[in-house]
């Protein structure tokens, strides 16, 4: 019985429940006549798997990875990906034992999960037979920081980038492009290099779709999620943007006239996160308590992150001390692989391909000056270049990432929800029971689901 396996991967501090609505929309779009759900593993870190049947023996199997939940996401993109690889391999074996053959394979990652997904397919590429046995169909990311977390020319952004790289263990170093993974290069640059397994694995997929929030995503800004080098929407509240969207809230066209007003003072400060923005009278209360509460809140928050980072470092040390079994499987344990083993695996793949004289992809040329001026590579919505005061400052490695990734056959979709405070959670309808406004993102999920299923 053939089956299409779709793997869903959540983000930083996440859990499988964050993608429950995405799973539900995908199954509704599939129109299966029957569905069964199985939950594996401990309640604190479950893997959710469901199977839908549609006509004859056609099956859709949706698996929400659970091996990297909550604080485990601190351990690094690569280590998290090795844990998900173990889950994927285990579930394929279980399905085959039930007489179900996984002949199609798709992956979707949300937020940090999109980067984990990109590393995952690189790991699977190391198994020469995986993509021959399981045809790669759809690869998609939703609100994923493909270029890492970019720094803007604002005080808040500069401070958060400095802190983030130091308070979120290895994942923080990698997200803020402050690590040295291979040959002195950060992991995200290695993952975007067309000479590495990660990009070759992506090119195997029939469809590659990128979903990004154009505005109000205070976790993953538009440039990184959409793989662009200028944030055209950074000052949208002060500009008379002309936009056209479909009923799902996806941009079809946008145009920004030249600014007529001078730069405002708060552009250099930055935008406060939604949790610090309230209406009257709560804003007045916060204003009065701010000088007292801010130092206390920041101190407690930093202490919590430092403790979590310390726990993550200890967990990684234990993983490094675990002897490798030498199993034929790329990943032999649910704990994943150590950093050294993962680095060596990537080097081994590179050496084997060099020995076989694989024809590598040409590195696309990029003009750094053009990027600084704001080329709009790969965007699905026509734009008019314009000058913005709030600018994103990308490192040279991030410019190379943008160039390389935009050489892929990407389909990009930008959402437009200017009246929603936090679009990062809305785009996947992460918690609709607590925040009903997130149900407005269901149309985006329906668009994503049709792409996964090729409809």
Protein Blocks (a to p, Z undefined) as FASTA:
>chain_A
ZZddddddddehiafklmmmmmmmmmmmnopabdcdddedjfklccddddddeehjbccd
ddddfklghjlmmnojklmmmmmmmmmmmmmmmmmmnopacfbdcdddehjlmmmmmmmm
mmmmmpmklmmmmccfbdcdehiafkopaddfbfklmmmmmmmmmmnojmlmmmnopacf
bgoiafklmmmpmkbmklmmmmmpmbdcddddfbhpakbgfklmnopabdfklmmmmpcc
dddddfkopafbdcddddfbdcdfklmnopcdfklpccdfklmmmmmmmmmmmmmmmmmm
mmmmmmmmmmmmmmmmmmmmpccehiabfblcfnbpafklmmmmmmmmmmmmmmnopacd
ddddddfklmmnopaehiabdcdddddfbdcdddfklmmmmmmmmmpccdddddddfkbf
blmlmmnomalmlmmmlmmmmmmmmmmmmmmnoZZ
